[in-house]
Amino acid sequence: MPLAHAGSFPRLVGDIGGTNARFALLHRPGGVPEQVEAFRCAEFAGPQAVIERYLAGRGGCRPVWAAIGIANPVDGDQVRMTNHDWSFSIEGLRQGLGLERLRIINDFTALALSIPALAAHELRKVGGGEALPGRAIGVVGPGTGLGVSGLLPCGDGWVPIEGEGGHITLAASTAHEAGLIAQLAQRFSHVSAERLLSGPGLVALLEANAALRREAAERLGPDEITRRALSGECERCMGALNDFCALLGTVAADIALIIGARGGLCIGGGIVPRLGTFFDASPFRARFESKGRFSDYLAAIPTFVIEAPFPALLGAARSLDTDG
């Protein structure tokens, strides 16, 4: 049952990742998040501190309803972030901010909730296939970590999937990838998909490739690796980014098979939407379709890059209009 109470506006919506936190205000039912501002998580002691900083710049505005997507499992009152050092009580945060209602949901649950509200031009198609109406939709996205979610049809609406699919065991599809994973296995007890399909994972790919060549890896961050790969100036960086895209194709196809994503597979997060035509020409789509007897099944599933500016904020806003 909708909960668009007139007295609950403006509403605060947020998207907290391992690196950045973004906040916005929703001023009316059916509106879009406005006054978006981003902050680096490392500069604040916790979510209340950064939210107070955001609200201080809004002329003393004090929303009474809020919804925040966070890059972490949300189970019970206590939240301890996987890829950052923040730990807090949801009820304590609600009281500290003087809110009547506060929803904290997984950030990729929020991203999934945004999908039905996105315009056609905010989803850039990569490869073939056609979405079937009323069928499951998969969502995946590398950023500081690897988020995974989806939408399952339920009556006239959708139910989001809440899980931690980024921590599945990463499988190799080629001898080269087996070598990369073997290199990572020397450092980590479990080589999850997130170990390679994330910002830190892009660095790990560059280093693992260098180790296979018995070379010393240049010390580069994920932004610089991406920049050099997209400019074409560094063959090593291009190779690491192509490995990244191929492995993402493998994981995305696994997700599509597991949930039967005949409604399409959407890719968000902080990395892929910035890759542009490099991603289109990468091994991603060929690998997505490379599943032996189920290659035709996957070839019929469209894949989309989410190009909306702040989709997780929109999804957080939509989460407040449910009874959950």
Buried (B, 14 or more C-beta within 10 A) or exposed (E): EEEEBEEBBBBBBBBBBBBBBBBBBBBEBEBBBEBBBBBEBEEBEBBBBBBEBBBEEBEEBEBBBBBBBBBBBBEEEEBEBBBBEBEBEBEEBBEBBEBEBBBBBBBBBBBBBBBEBBEEEBBBBBBEBEBBEEBBBBBBBBBBBBBBBBBBBEEEEBBBBBBBBBBBEBBBBEEBBEBBBBBBEEEEEEBBBBBBBBBBBBBBBBBBBBBEEEEEBBEBEBEBBBBBBBEEEBEBBBBBBBBBBBBBBBBBBBBBBBBBBBBBBBBBBBBBBBBEEBBBEBBBBEBBBBBEEEEEBBBBBBBBBBBBEBBBBBBBBBBBBBEE
